[in-house]
């Protein structure tokens, strides 16, 4: 069970102390989708299976994001393969597997990606308008950083077909702003981040994972060759952008600039909101690179937006040569698949949920007077737990069937 999935969402779903649990603030924000998932899990699954259920539902939720990306990409092209390439990004992005994929605590990064697609998809029917409104509202009620996409409201401002998604996003963001003003976020400790770290960090956490794949490879290159590996990775991405600017259509150019701008804005928002020593790259020593550097959840959305340039390049080449486009699209697919499996993740170790629940049940049986038992969550460095009521633990169908 990953971090806040257990310590916050499952815990509060088990013992709600106020109505409308899905809209309860946490750390200054609303987290609608994770709370809905936790409500489903505690109502329909036995305690032994909470962790597996949350993981499966989180993966299914990313699959839904993929399907909706495929649907929204029709606003850009009718080509099935191009749309499928964009839809594959949330599932196959390499930095996602490190700590983001398979849990709801980090699902909001995928909704940030989806929110951009929702805003460029015009509604063509009443059901389509309702669907775009609802999905956009759910996305913004889960991810406050989607406020960075508000400038997109100016895109075809007078076209009513684009306003259902904007209205849904605006509704959710209004609720988020009210929540963060009424229930302020905890202080980040006052760490003063070197502004250059935001600039360095964007290149390091977007272009570098695309080119070098893993944190270990990136650190090895940086320690051996200094800034040059980062510069090389940046130049490769810049080359793709330059090619689109040179030979692409006006639509290609605007879409490419949109994705790059979204990547920069999201990364900047992450570091401004979460300044910390392990992100202060401008002050890193060789020892810091070896001990502290790691691609993380903050890398996911900015890198997805840069990866979105690949299908644009393939679409541009299609007007030059069908073969060149097919090669570019195949290379993009091979890139995603080849870098999907990381050699290590933050989820490789930690308390096993089923074992911990079994121990908690034994404690509840041995001490009938205790009201609840603490069940730890992963990872080890996260000091959270689920305060499990014994009444819930011993009410499991599976436990009652045990003689």
Secondary structure, DSSP 8 states (H G I E B T S, - for coil): -BHHIIIIIIHHHHS--SS-GGG--BTTB--HHHHHHHHHHHHHS-GGGHHHHHHHHHHHHHHHHHHHHHHHGGGT---HHHHHHHHHHHHH-TTHHHHTTT-STTTHHHHHHHHHHHHT----SHHHHHHHHHHHHHHHTT-GGGGGGGGGGGTTTT-GGGHHHHHHHHHHHHHHHHHHHHS-----------HHHHHHHHHHHHHHHHHH-SHHHHHHHHHHHTTHHHHHHHHHHHHHHHHHHHHS-HHHHHHHHHHHHHHHHHHHHHHHHS--GGG-GGG--HHHHHHH----HHHHHHHHHHHTHHHHHHHHHHTT-HHHHHHHHHHHHHHHHHTSS-S--TTSSS--HHHHHHHHHHHHHH-TT--EEEEE-BSTT---EEEEEHHHHTT-HHHHT--
